[in-house]
Amino acid sequence: MVMTLEMWLVTGILVTAVILFISEKVRVDVVALGVVVLLMLTGLLTTSEALAGFSSTAVLTIGALFVVGGGVMNTGLAGTIGRRILSISGTDELRLIFVLMTAVALLSGFMSDTGTVAILLPAVIMLAKNAKISPAKLLIPLSFGSLLGGASTLIGTPPNIIVSDVLVANGYEPFGFFSFTPMGLILIVAGIAFVLLVGRRLLPDRRQQVDAQRVVTPNELVEEYELPDQLMRLRVRRGSGLIGKKVTETGLGRDFNVTVLKIMRLTQPRQAFDFGRAQRKAAAAKLKAEPVLIDETTTIQLDDILIVKGEPDDVAHAAARWNLGVLPAKPKDEKALLSREVGVAEVVLPRRSRLIGKTLAEVRFGTVYKLTVLNINRPGTEERLNLRDTRLRFGDVLLVQGPWNRIAVLKENWRDFVVMGQPEAMIEAPRQEKANVALVILAGMLVLMITGLTSLTAAAMLAGLAMVITGCLTMDEAYGFIDWRSLFLIAGMIPLSTAMEKVGVVDAVSQGMVDSLGVIGPLAVMAGLFLLTSGFTQVLSNTATTVIVAPLAFAAAVELGVQPHAFLMAVAVAASMAFVTPVASPTNTLVMGAGNYRFSDYAKVGLPMVLITLVLALLFLPLLFPF
């Protein structure tokens, strides 16, 4: 087939997008929006065609499921279920791996893979410690189990919803809720068996190195770093040079390694007293002070009480420089470190983090992320690292302090940070009293999906709305739980697949696959699609991969004259098998720091699992969905 100008343009846009996705030089959602704009500017699609992805049922369904998952997490329901399952695991390594992978696979069939791993991660670390087993023996199985479980139901992972949407768009019956379950169960059983018999022997045993990065609760972190012993109060005296300065302009952290955690401000001005010292203290004791939210605009006023963290000598030097009164901390000042609103967490820098090689000052950490770094812990280094001048390295553990919602933002930036576990959930779920309500809503959604009383989209949107109306989460919290980057990615790549079909790229590629592999038979074509998808998903988002490859699979099936269901499910399954690299899936990245894994650790276990999955897919998919 001769390539037309339109085909070259679409191919060029596709190749450019893939290169940008792999290099991560530009955010994936920005790339996806750029694709939409280019498709309109080049005239390859009309405006309505280019923007159709934003009204796609797949996008709306996945968005609604993010909200439902948010309600389940916000009420503590997910954590409760996970911890109860893990409580039966015991201390034997084989039993631990079996229970762990089974539990995470079960939960991932109905929840976000990443959310499930984040919730269970702290509990798994503690299980490993109690059983005297290296966490490295358990954390890759945790991640892989979540990926296998996501492939077992229609809502387990976005690729499943996308391939079902392709069927609907072409006039076929969509996949049912449990259409993926038979194949999914086969993969789960095979995956667990492989890890138990072979995979666990390929995993590293790095006990001593991992101890430095173990995940603990926020309360344990406060004690481990001896933070209460480093708290003091500074009163802003009349004539202090800090009066009128913004907190970010004081230089306390830069010049003295003193961190301002909280400001207590008098509700009414302190009066000048002419009587004795005892009377002045009694009058001052009657004055009330309220906490002030610290941000980049907060200025320091006369008589403010600064609750700070720092070494005594550093605090004394800062007080002398700025004419501040030094006071001992009160027991209640520990709430400046840890409360329902603020807390502490350990954050590991992954290999691709853009912070590596830079200092905290150079990246303007406090200004950009609205969090305070209290400590830098470098595995293998005992000396205390200077917060101001230390250049960050791969594997450094930052102890950050600030609002829980800002810590949650770091979790979304998984290229630069790996937040250990889900520390905010270790204090208390914001709406634990709504856990039963969330359970009823989740069960109701599953009933609607399984029985087919409503469409998948309608059931998901109804459940998401019910989560908000019943108070399982607020509307603002619902927006926060939605992974907007993923939604924009899907909405931007759907028009690209439309353009590929419209100008004939899909037909050309599928014809090429059929001509080269079709002579062997449909199984050969399906194997080619599986390997293509699996290869892309190790370096690309599984969602983007599915949006690109699914139309090719459908066209190849039509060209061969066979039913498309097996081909499309092969693509969805392959997209979920992101085992080979730590960047293939957020779950792999999430466990990398806590397990102290290397890149090769994933490949050793992941490559055989991909090949096993391929063989099983070729054996069973034609039986489940005959050609």
VEXDREN-2710 file (C-alpha; in Angstrom, 1 decimal):
% VEXDREN-2710
k/r/px/py/pz
1/MET/0.0/0.0/0.0
2/VAL/1.3/3.5/-1.0
3/MET/1.5/5.9/2.0
4/THR/-0.4/9.1/1.5
5/LEU/0.5/12.5/2.9
6/GLU/-2.2/12.1/5.6
7/MET/-0.8/8.7/6.6
8/TRP/2.7/10.1/6.9
9/LEU/1.3/13.0/9.1
10/VAL/-0.5/10.7/11.4
11/THR/2.4/8.3/11.7
12/GLY/4.7/11.3/12.4
13/ILE/2.4/12.5/15.2
14/LEU/2.2/8.9/16.6
15/VAL/6.0/8.4/16.6
16/THR/6.6/11.8/18.1
17/ALA/4.1/11.1/20.9
18/VAL/5.7/7.7/21.7
19/ILE/9.2/9.2/21.9
20/LEU/8.0/12.0/24.2
21/PHE/6.1/9.4/26.3
22/ILE/9.2/7.3/26.7
23/SER/11.7/10.1/27.3
24/GLU/9.3/11.8/29.8
25/LYS/10.7/15.2/28.8
26/VAL/7.1/16.5/28.6
27/ARG/4.2/15.5/30.8
28/VAL/2.1/12.8/29.2
29/ASP/-1.1/14.8/29.5
30/VAL/0.5/17.8/27.8
31/VAL/1.7/15.4/25.0
32/ALA/-1.9/14.1/24.6
33/LEU/-3.3/17.6/24.4
34/GLY/-0.7/18.5/21.9
35/VAL/-1.8/15.5/19.8
36/VAL/-5.4/16.8/19.9
37/VAL/-4.3/20.3/18.8
38/LEU/-2.1/18.9/15.9
39/LEU/-4.9/16.7/14.6
40/MET/-7.2/19.8/14.4
41/LEU/-4.5/22.1/12.9
42/THR/-3.5/19.7/10.2
43/GLY/-7.1/19.0/9.3
44/LEU/-6.8/15.3/9.8
45/LEU/-9.8/15.5/12.1
46/THR/-12.6/17.9/12.5
47/THR/-12.9/19.8/15.8
48/SER/-15.7/17.6/17.0
49/GLU/-13.8/14.4/16.0
50/ALA/-10.6/15.7/17.8
51/LEU/-12.5/16.5/21.0
52/ALA/-14.7/13.4/21.0
53/GLY/-12.3/11.7/23.4
54/PHE/-13.4/14.0/26.2
55/SER/-17.0/12.7/26.0
56/SER/-15.9/9.1/25.5
57/THR/-17.7/6.6/27.7
58/ALA/-14.3/5.1/28.6
59/VAL/-13.1/8.4/30.0
60/LEU/-16.3/9.1/31.9
61/THR/-16.3/5.6/33.4
62/ILE/-12.7/5.6/34.5
63/GLY/-13.2/9.1/36.0
64/ALA/-16.2/7.9/38.0
65/LEU/-14.3/4.8/39.2
66/PHE/-11.5/7.1/40.5
67/VAL/-14.2/8.8/42.6
68/VAL/-15.6/5.5/43.8
69/GLY/-12.1/4.3/44.7
70/GLY/-11.5/7.6/46.5
71/GLY/-14.6/7.0/48.7
72/VAL/-13.5/3.5/49.5
73/MET/-10.0/4.8/50.6
74/ASN/-11.3/8.0/52.3
75/THR/-13.5/6.0/54.6
76/GLY/-10.7/3.5/55.5
77/LEU/-12.7/0.6/54.0
78/ALA/-9.9/-0.5/51.7
79/GLY/-7.3/-0.5/54.5
80/THR/-9.5/-2.4/56.8
81/ILE/-10.2/-5.1/54.3
82/GLY/-6.6/-5.4/53.3
83/ARG/-5.3/-5.6/56.9
84/ARG/-7.8/-8.2/57.9
85/ILE/-6.8/-10.4/55.0
86/LEU/-3.1/-10.0/55.8
87/SER/-3.7/-10.8/59.4
88/ILE/-4.0/-14.5/58.5
89/SER/-0.7/-14.6/56.6
90/GLY/1.5/-15.9/59.4
91/THR/5.3/-15.7/59.3
92/ASP/6.3/-18.5/56.8
93/GLU/7.7/-17.0/53.6
94/LEU/5.7/-19.2/51.2
95/ARG/2.4/-18.6/53.0
96/LEU/3.1/-14.9/53.2
97/ILE/3.7/-14.6/49.4
98/PHE/0.6/-16.7/48.7
99/VAL/-1.7/-14.7/51.0
100/LEU/-0.2/-11.4/49.9
101/MET/-0.6/-12.0/46.2
102/THR/-4.0/-13.5/46.6
103/ALA/-5.2/-10.6/48.7
104/VAL/-3.8/-7.8/46.5
105/ALA/-5.2/-9.6/43.3
106/LEU/-8.6/-9.8/44.9
107/LEU/-8.6/-6.1/45.9
108/SER/-7.1/-4.9/42.5
109/GLY/-10.0/-6.5/40.7
110/PHE/-12.3/-3.8/42.1
111/MET/-9.9/-0.9/43.0
112/SER/-7.0/1.0/41.6
113/ASP/-3.8/-1.2/41.4
114/THR/-1.7/1.7/42.7
115/GLY/-4.1/2.6/45.5
116/THR/-4.2/-1.1/46.6
117/VAL/-0.4/-1.4/46.8
118/ALA/-0.1/2.0/48.6
119/ILE/-2.6/0.9/51.2
120/LEU/-1.0/-2.5/51.8
121/LEU/2.6/-1.4/51.6
122/PRO/3.1/-0.4/55.3
123/ALA/1.4/-3.6/56.5
124/VAL/3.6/-5.7/54.3
125/ILE/6.8/-4.0/55.5
126/MET/5.7/-4.7/59.1
127/LEU/4.9/-8.3/58.3
128/ALA/8.3/-8.8/56.8
129/LYS/10.0/-7.3/59.8
130/ASN/8.0/-9.5/62.2
131/ALA/8.7/-12.6/60.1
132/LYS/12.4/-11.7/59.8
133/ILE/12.1/-11.8/56.0
134/SER/13.7/-9.2/53.7
135/PRO/10.9/-6.9/52.3
136/ALA/12.5/-7.4/48.9
137/LYS/11.1/-11.0/49.0
138/LEU/7.6/-9.6/49.3
139/LEU/7.3/-6.3/47.5
140/ILE/7.7/-7.3/43.9
141/PRO/5.1/-10.1/44.5
142/LEU/2.9/-7.4/46.0
143/SER/3.2/-5.2/42.8
144/PHE/2.9/-8.1/40.4
145/GLY/-0.1/-9.5/42.2
146/SER/-1.9/-6.2/41.8
147/LEU/-1.3/-6.2/38.1
148/LEU/-2.6/-9.7/37.7
149/GLY/-5.7/-8.9/39.7
150/GLY/-6.4/-5.8/37.6
151/ALA/-6.7/-8.0/34.6
152/SER/-9.4/-10.2/36.1
153/THR/-12.5/-7.9/35.9
154/LEU/-13.9/-5.3/33.5
155/ILE/-13.2/-2.4/35.9
156/GLY/-9.9/-3.8/37.2
157/THR/-7.7/-1.6/34.9
158/PRO/-8.4/1.0/32.2
159/PRO/-7.2/-1.2/29.3
160/ASN/-10.1/-3.6/29.9
161/ILE/-12.6/-0.7/29.6
162/ILE/-10.9/0.6/26.5
163/VAL/-11.0/-2.6/24.6
164/SER/-14.7/-3.1/25.6
165/ASP/-15.4/0.4/24.3
166/VAL/-13.8/-0.6/20.9
167/LEU/-16.3/-3.5/20.6
168/VAL/-19.2/-1.1/21.3
169/ALA/-17.9/1.5/18.8
170/ASN/-17.9/-1.2/16.1
171/GLY/-21.3/-2.6/16.8
172/TYR/-20.3/-5.6/18.9
173/GLU/-21.6/-6.7/22.3
174/PRO/-19.2/-5.3/25.0
175/PHE/-17.3/-7.5/27.4
176/GLY/-19.3/-8.3/30.5
177/PHE/-18.1/-7.6/34.1
178/PHE/-16.7/-11.1/34.5
179/SER/-15.7/-11.7/30.9
180/PHE/-12.1/-11.2/31.9
181/THR/-12.4/-13.3/35.1
182/PRO/-11.7/-16.8/33.6
183/MET/-8.5/-15.7/31.9
184/GLY/-7.6/-13.5/34.9
185/LEU/-7.9/-16.4/37.3
186/ILE/-5.7/-18.6/35.1
187/LEU/-3.1/-15.8/35.1
188/ILE/-3.4/-15.2/38.8
189/VAL/-2.9/-18.9/39.6
190/ALA/0.0/-19.3/37.2
191/GLY/1.6/-16.1/38.4
192/ILE/1.4/-17.0/42.1
193/ALA/2.7/-20.5/41.3
194/PHE/5.6/-19.1/39.3
195/VAL/6.6/-16.7/42.1
196/LEU/6.3/-19.4/44.8
197/LEU/8.3/-22.0/42.9
198/VAL/10.8/-20.0/40.9
199/GLY/10.4/-16.2/41.2
200/ARG/11.1/-15.9/44.9
201/ARG/14.5/-17.5/44.4
202/LEU/15.3/-14.8/41.9
203/LEU/14.5/-12.0/44.2
204/PRO/17.3/-10.3/46.2
205/ASP/17.7/-10.5/49.9
206/ARG/18.9/-7.1/51.0
207/ARG/17.9/-7.0/54.7
208/GLN/20.4/-4.5/56.1
209/GLN/20.1/-2.0/53.3
210/VAL/16.3/-2.1/53.4
211/ASP/16.1/-1.5/57.1
212/ALA/17.3/2.1/56.5
213/GLN/14.2/2.6/54.2
214/ARG/11.6/0.6/56.0
215/VAL/8.1/2.1/56.1
216/VAL/6.8/3.0/59.6
217/THR/3.9/4.9/60.9
218/PRO/4.0/8.7/61.2
219/ASN/4.1/8.4/65.0
220/GLU/7.1/6.0/64.8
221/LEU/8.8/8.4/62.4
222/VAL/8.5/11.2/64.9
223/GLU/10.1/9.1/67.6
224/GLU/12.7/7.5/65.3
225/TYR/14.0/10.9/64.3
226/GLU/13.7/12.3/67.8
227/LEU/11.8/15.2/66.6
228/PRO/10.1/16.2/69.9
229/ASP/13.5/16.7/71.4
230/GLN/14.3/19.3/68.7
231/LEU/11.3/21.5/69.2
232/MET/11.6/24.9/70.8
233/ARG/9.6/28.2/70.9
234/LEU/10.8/31.6/69.8
235/ARG/9.0/34.8/70.7
236/VAL/9.2/37.7/68.4
237/ARG/10.3/40.6/70.6
238/ARG/9.8/44.3/69.9
239/GLY/12.5/45.5/67.6
240/SER/13.1/42.1/66.0
241/GLY/14.2/42.2/62.4
242/LEU/11.8/39.5/61.6
243/ILE/8.7/41.7/62.1
244/GLY/7.0/42.2/58.7
245/LYS/9.1/39.6/56.9
246/LYS/7.6/36.7/55.2
247/VAL/8.5/33.3/56.6
248/THR/10.2/32.4/53.3
249/GLU/12.4/35.5/53.6
250/THR/13.7/35.0/57.1
251/GLY/16.6/32.7/56.1
252/LEU/16.1/30.7/59.3
253/GLY/16.4/27.4/57.4
254/ARG/19.1/28.6/55.0
255/ASP/21.4/30.2/57.5
256/PHE/20.7/28.3/60.7
257/ASN/19.1/25.0/59.8
258/VAL/16.0/26.1/61.9
259/THR/12.6/25.1/60.5
260/VAL/9.4/27.1/61.3
261/LEU/6.7/24.5/61.8
262/LYS/3.9/26.6/63.2
263/ILE/3.1/30.2/64.2
264/MET/0.9/31.0/67.3
265/ARG/-0.5/34.5/67.1
266/LEU/-2.3/36.4/69.9
267/THR/-5.9/37.2/69.2
268/GLN/-5.4/40.6/70.7
269/PRO/-2.3/42.8/71.1
270/ARG/-0.2/42.4/74.2
271/GLN/-0.4/45.6/76.4
272/ALA/2.6/47.3/77.9
273/PHE/2.5/46.6/81.7
274/ASP/4.1/48.9/84.2
275/PHE/3.6/46.7/87.3
276/GLY/5.8/43.9/88.5
277/ARG/7.1/40.8/86.7
278/ALA/4.6/38.4/88.4
279/GLN/1.7/40.6/87.4
280/ARG/3.0/40.8/83.8
281/LYS/3.2/37.0/83.6
282/ALA/-0.3/36.6/85.0
283/ALA/-1.7/39.1/82.5
284/ALA/0.1/37.5/79.6
285/ALA/-1.1/34.1/80.6
286/LYS/-4.7/35.3/80.0
287/LEU/-4.0/36.2/76.4
288/LYS/-5.1/33.6/73.8
289/ALA/-3.2/32.6/70.8
290/GLU/-4.4/30.8/67.7
291/PRO/-2.4/28.9/65.0
292/VAL/-1.7/30.7/61.7
293/LEU/-1.5/28.8/58.4
294/ILE/2.0/29.1/57.0
295/ASP/2.4/29.7/53.3
296/GLU/4.5/31.9/51.0
297/THR/2.5/35.0/52.0
298/THR/2.6/34.6/55.8
299/THR/4.4/37.5/57.5
300/ILE/5.7/37.5/61.1
301/GLN/4.3/39.9/63.6
302/LEU/5.3/41.3/67.0
303/ASP/4.7/38.7/69.8
304/ASP/4.3/35.8/67.4
305/ILE/5.4/32.5/68.9
306/LEU/7.3/30.5/66.4
307/ILE/7.3/26.7/67.0
308/VAL/10.6/25.6/65.4
309/LYS/12.6/22.5/64.9
310/GLY/16.4/22.6/65.2
311/GLU/19.5/21.8/67.2
312/PRO/19.7/23.9/70.4
313/ASP/22.9/25.7/69.3
314/ASP/21.4/26.6/65.9
315/VAL/18.2/27.9/67.6
316/ALA/20.3/30.0/70.0
317/HIS/22.3/31.5/67.1
318/ALA/19.1/32.4/65.2
319/ALA/17.5/33.9/68.3
320/ALA/20.6/36.1/68.9
321/ARG/20.7/37.2/65.3
322/TRP/17.0/38.2/65.1
323/ASN/16.3/39.4/68.7
324/LEU/14.0/36.5/69.6
325/GLY/13.1/35.1/73.0
326/VAL/13.9/31.4/73.5
327/LEU/11.2/29.4/75.3
328/PRO/11.0/25.6/75.9
329/ALA/8.5/23.7/73.9
330/LYS/5.2/22.6/75.4
331/PRO/3.8/19.1/75.1
332/LYS/1.0/20.3/72.8
333/ASP/3.6/21.6/70.4
334/GLU/4.1/18.1/69.0
335/LYS/0.8/18.7/67.2
336/ALA/2.8/21.0/64.9
337/LEU/4.5/17.8/63.7
338/LEU/1.6/15.4/63.7
339/SER/-2.2/15.8/63.7
340/ARG/-5.2/15.2/61.5
341/GLU/-4.1/18.2/59.3
342/VAL/-0.3/17.8/59.2
343/GLY/2.1/15.0/59.4
344/VAL/5.5/13.5/58.4
345/ALA/6.5/11.0/55.8
346/GLU/9.5/9.5/54.2
347/VAL/10.0/10.1/50.5
348/VAL/12.5/8.2/48.4
349/LEU/14.1/9.7/45.3
350/PRO/13.8/7.2/42.4
351/ARG/16.5/6.9/39.7
352/ARG/14.7/9.3/37.3
353/SER/13.9/12.0/39.8
354/ARG/14.6/15.5/38.5
355/LEU/15.9/16.4/42.0
356/ILE/19.0/14.3/41.7
357/GLY/22.1/16.3/41.6
358/LYS/20.4/19.4/43.0
359/THR/20.1/20.9/46.4
360/LEU/16.8/21.6/48.2
361/ALA/17.4/25.3/47.8
362/GLU/18.0/25.0/44.0
363/VAL/14.7/23.2/43.5
364/ARG/12.9/25.6/45.9
365/PHE/11.4/22.6/47.6
366/GLY/9.4/24.4/50.2
367/THR/8.0/26.9/47.7
368/VAL/7.1/24.4/45.0
369/TYR/5.8/21.6/47.2
370/LYS/4.6/23.5/50.2
371/LEU/6.4/21.0/52.5
372/THR/9.4/21.2/54.8
373/VAL/12.3/18.8/54.7
374/LEU/13.3/18.0/58.2
375/ASN/16.1/15.5/57.4
376/ILE/18.0/13.8/54.6
377/ASN/18.8/10.1/55.2
378/ARG/21.3/8.6/52.8
379/PRO/21.6/4.8/53.1
380/GLY/25.2/3.8/54.1
381/THR/25.9/7.3/55.5
382/GLU/25.8/7.9/59.3
383/GLU/26.7/11.6/59.3
384/ARG/24.1/14.2/59.5
385/LEU/23.6/15.8/56.0
386/ASN/23.3/19.6/55.7
387/LEU/19.8/20.4/54.4
388/ARG/21.1/23.6/52.7
389/ASP/24.1/22.3/50.7
390/THR/23.7/18.6/50.2
391/ARG/23.2/17.5/46.6
392/LEU/20.6/14.9/46.4
393/ARG/21.3/11.4/45.1
394/PHE/19.3/8.4/43.9
395/GLY/17.9/6.5/47.0
396/ASP/18.1/9.5/49.4
397/VAL/15.2/9.5/51.9
398/LEU/13.7/12.9/52.7
399/LEU/11.7/13.3/55.9
400/VAL/9.1/15.8/54.9
401/GLN/6.6/17.6/57.1
402/GLY/3.5/19.5/56.2
403/PRO/-0.2/19.2/55.3
404/TRP/-1.4/15.6/54.5
405/ASN/-2.9/16.9/51.3
406/ARG/0.4/18.2/50.1
407/ILE/2.1/14.9/50.9
408/ALA/-0.6/13.2/48.9
409/VAL/0.3/15.5/45.9
410/LEU/3.9/14.0/46.1
411/LYS/2.4/10.5/45.7
412/GLU/1.0/11.6/42.3
413/ASN/4.4/12.7/41.1
414/TRP/5.8/9.2/41.0
415/ARG/8.6/10.1/38.6
416/ASP/10.3/12.4/41.2
417/PHE/9.1/10.9/44.5
418/VAL/8.1/7.6/46.0
419/VAL/6.2/8.3/49.2
420/MET/6.6/5.3/51.5
421/GLY/3.3/3.6/52.0
422/GLN/0.2/5.8/52.6
423/PRO/1.2/7.6/55.8
424/GLU/-1.8/9.7/56.1
425/ALA/-4.0/6.6/56.3
426/MET/-1.9/5.4/59.3
427/ILE/-3.4/8.2/61.6
428/GLU/-7.0/7.9/60.8
429/ALA/-9.2/7.8/57.7
430/PRO/-11.0/11.2/57.5
431/ARG/-14.4/9.5/57.4
432/GLN/-14.2/6.2/59.1
433/GLU/-17.8/6.4/60.2
434/LYS/-18.9/6.2/56.6
435/ALA/-17.1/2.9/55.9
436/ASN/-20.3/0.9/55.9
437/VAL/-22.0/3.3/53.6
438/ALA/-19.1/3.1/51.2
439/LEU/-19.3/-0.7/51.3
440/VAL/-23.0/-0.6/50.4
441/ILE/-22.4/1.8/47.5
442/LEU/-19.5/-0.4/46.2
443/ALA/-21.6/-3.5/46.4
444/GLY/-24.6/-1.8/44.7
445/MET/-22.3/-0.6/41.8
446/LEU/-21.0/-4.2/41.4
447/VAL/-24.6/-5.6/41.3
448/LEU/-25.6/-3.1/38.6
449/MET/-22.6/-3.9/36.5
450/ILE/-22.8/-7.7/36.9
451/THR/-26.6/-7.9/36.2
452/GLY/-26.4/-5.4/33.4
453/LEU/-29.4/-3.4/34.7
454/THR/-27.6/-0.2/33.6
455/SER/-24.6/0.5/31.5
456/LEU/-21.1/0.4/33.0
457/THR/-20.8/4.2/32.7
458/ALA/-24.1/4.8/34.4
459/ALA/-23.4/2.4/37.2
460/ALA/-20.0/4.0/37.9
461/MET/-21.3/7.6/37.7
462/LEU/-24.2/6.7/40.0
463/ALA/-21.8/5.2/42.6
464/GLY/-19.5/8.1/42.4
465/LEU/-22.3/10.6/42.9
466/ALA/-23.6/8.5/45.8
467/MET/-20.2/8.6/47.5
468/VAL/-20.3/12.4/47.4
469/ILE/-24.0/12.8/48.4
470/THR/-23.6/10.4/51.4
471/GLY/-20.5/12.2/52.7
472/CYS/-18.0/9.5/52.0
473/LEU/-15.9/12.3/50.5
474/THR/-16.5/15.9/49.5
475/MET/-16.6/17.1/45.9
476/ASP/-13.2/18.8/46.3
477/GLU/-11.8/15.5/47.6
478/ALA/-13.4/13.7/44.7
479/TYR/-11.6/15.9/42.3
480/GLY/-8.4/15.2/44.2
481/PHE/-8.8/11.4/43.8
482/ILE/-9.3/11.7/40.1
483/ASP/-6.1/11.0/38.1
484/TRP/-6.6/13.8/35.7
485/ARG/-3.3/13.1/33.9
486/SER/-4.6/9.6/33.0
487/LEU/-8.0/11.0/31.8
488/PHE/-6.4/13.6/29.6
489/LEU/-4.0/10.9/28.3
490/ILE/-7.0/8.7/27.2
491/ALA/-9.0/11.6/25.9
492/GLY/-6.0/12.8/23.8
493/MET/-5.1/9.4/22.4
494/ILE/-8.6/8.3/21.4
495/PRO/-8.6/10.9/18.6
496/LEU/-5.2/9.7/17.4
497/SER/-6.6/6.2/17.1
498/THR/-9.6/7.7/15.2
499/ALA/-7.2/9.5/12.8
500/MET/-5.2/6.3/12.3
501/GLU/-8.4/4.5/11.2
502/LYS/-9.6/7.4/9.2
503/VAL/-6.5/7.9/7.0
504/GLY/-5.9/4.1/6.6
505/VAL/-2.9/3.6/8.9
506/VAL/-4.7/1.0/11.0
507/ASP/-5.7/-0.9/7.8
508/ALA/-2.1/-0.8/6.5
509/VAL/-0.5/-2.0/9.7
510/SER/-3.1/-4.7/10.3
511/GLN/-2.8/-5.8/6.6
512/GLY/0.9/-6.1/7.1
513/MET/0.5/-8.2/10.2
514/VAL/-2.0/-10.4/8.5
515/ASP/0.2/-10.8/5.4
516/SER/3.3/-11.6/7.4
517/LEU/1.8/-13.7/10.2
518/GLY/-1.6/-14.7/8.9
519/VAL/-0.2/-17.5/6.7
520/ILE/0.7/-19.2/10.0
521/GLY/-2.7/-18.7/11.4
522/PRO/-4.8/-16.4/13.7
523/LEU/-2.7/-17.5/16.8
524/ALA/0.4/-16.1/15.2
525/VAL/-1.2/-12.7/14.6
526/MET/-2.5/-12.7/18.2
527/ALA/0.9/-13.5/19.5
528/GLY/2.3/-10.6/17.5
529/LEU/-0.2/-8.3/18.9
530/PHE/0.5/-9.5/22.4
531/LEU/4.3/-9.0/22.1
532/LEU/3.8/-5.6/20.5
533/THR/1.5/-4.5/23.3
534/SER/3.7/-6.0/26.0
535/GLY/6.8/-4.4/24.6
536/PHE/5.2/-0.9/24.5
537/THR/3.7/-1.2/28.0
538/GLN/7.1/-1.7/29.6
539/VAL/8.0/1.9/28.6
540/LEU/4.7/3.5/28.0
541/SER/1.5/3.9/29.9
542/ASN/-0.6/0.8/29.6
543/THR/-3.6/3.1/28.8
544/ALA/-1.8/4.8/25.9
545/THR/-0.6/1.5/24.6
546/THR/-4.1/0.0/24.6
547/VAL/-5.6/3.0/22.9
548/ILE/-3.0/2.7/20.1
549/VAL/-3.0/-1.1/19.6
550/ALA/-6.6/-2.0/20.2
551/PRO/-7.8/-0.6/16.8
552/LEU/-5.0/-2.6/15.1
553/ALA/-6.2/-5.8/16.9
554/PHE/-9.8/-5.2/15.8
555/ALA/-8.8/-4.5/12.2
556/ALA/-6.5/-7.6/12.1
557/ALA/-9.4/-9.8/13.3
558/VAL/-11.7/-8.4/10.7
559/GLU/-9.1/-8.9/8.0
560/LEU/-8.7/-12.5/9.1
561/GLY/-12.5/-13.0/9.2
562/VAL/-12.5/-14.1/12.9
563/GLN/-14.3/-12.8/16.0
564/PRO/-12.3/-9.8/17.5
565/HIS/-12.9/-10.6/21.2
566/ALA/-9.9/-12.9/21.7
567/PHE/-7.6/-10.5/19.9
568/LEU/-8.8/-7.5/22.0
569/MET/-8.6/-9.4/25.3
570/ALA/-5.0/-10.4/24.4
571/VAL/-4.2/-6.7/24.0
572/ALA/-5.8/-5.9/27.3
573/VAL/-4.0/-8.7/29.1
574/ALA/-0.6/-7.8/27.6
575/ALA/-1.1/-4.2/28.6
576/SER/-1.5/-5.2/32.2
577/MET/1.7/-7.4/32.2
578/ALA/4.0/-4.5/33.1
579/PHE/6.5/-6.6/34.9
580/VAL/9.9/-6.0/33.3
581/THR/10.9/-2.5/34.4
582/PRO/10.4/-0.4/37.5
583/VAL/8.9/2.4/35.3
584/ALA/6.4/0.1/33.6
585/SER/3.8/0.7/36.2
586/PRO/3.4/3.1/39.2
587/THR/3.1/0.0/41.5
588/ASN/6.6/-1.1/40.4
589/THR/8.0/2.3/41.2
590/LEU/6.1/2.5/44.5
591/VAL/7.9/-0.6/45.9
592/MET/11.3/0.1/44.4
593/GLY/12.7/2.2/47.2
594/ALA/11.2/0.2/50.1
595/GLY/12.6/-3.0/48.6
596/ASN/15.9/-1.5/47.6
597/TYR/15.4/-3.0/44.1
598/ARG/17.6/-2.6/41.1
599/PHE/16.4/-2.4/37.5
600/SER/17.5/-5.9/36.8
601/ASP/15.5/-7.4/39.7
602/TYR/12.3/-6.7/37.8
603/ALA/13.5/-8.2/34.6
604/LYS/14.7/-11.4/36.3
605/VAL/11.2/-12.2/37.5
606/GLY/9.2/-10.1/35.0
607/LEU/10.4/-11.5/31.7
608/PRO/9.5/-15.1/32.5
609/MET/6.1/-14.0/33.7
610/VAL/5.4/-12.2/30.5
611/LEU/6.4/-15.2/28.5
612/ILE/4.2/-17.5/30.7
613/THR/1.3/-15.1/30.2
614/LEU/1.8/-15.1/26.4
615/VAL/1.7/-18.9/26.3
616/LEU/-1.4/-19.1/28.5
617/ALA/-3.2/-16.4/26.5
618/LEU/-2.5/-18.3/23.3
619/LEU/-3.8/-21.6/24.9
620/PHE/-6.9/-20.4/26.6
621/LEU/-8.3/-17.3/24.8
622/PRO/-9.3/-19.2/21.6
623/LEU/-11.2/-21.6/23.9
624/LEU/-12.9/-18.9/25.9
625/PHE/-13.6/-16.8/22.8
626/PRO/-13.6/-19.1/19.7
627/PHE/-12.4/-17.5/16.5
END
